[in-house]
């Protein structure tokens, strides 16, 4: 579990930090003991897509830890200088080599215990030519009854897929928000 007191040294000067509540704040922050820089530790953004073609979704079998060999949606960490949609598209290309048209934001999932926020976008597959990158063993399409539910890498993937197939059956897609304990 992520703890807000994991920082040991100042990112600005390298001196040790201490945790204290700065004046005009309401929670402990890492404060440099030398230059007094206050460091704000914020959640990491994970962005990805639900690439779909009709009633099928594209999943990637992970070639990296954590959860090596398990299935996931194409996703990864948002980089500096990109929007969440740009990051989701980049991850889809890097992990699956898939050609997609980006659609709307689909799920917003808070994973507080590991200080992450997962954002998945719907994406329409333009074709079925996939060229998985080094982080992916294989990429392939699944119908709902073919999903390897017991081999999914992350609870956020499971939640997103459940929402996708529920919305697909209804014929209307919305935005879904949830907290993943």
Secondary structure, 3 states (H helix, E strand, C coil): CCCCCCCCECCCCCCEEEEEECCCCCCEEEEECCCCCEECCCCEEEEEEEEEECCEEEEEEECCCCCCCCEECCEEECCCCCCHHHHHHHHHHHHHCCCEEEEEEEEEEEEHHHCEEEEEEEEEECCCCCCCCCCEEEEEEEEHHHCCHHHECCHHHHHHHHHHHHHHHHCCCCCEEEECC
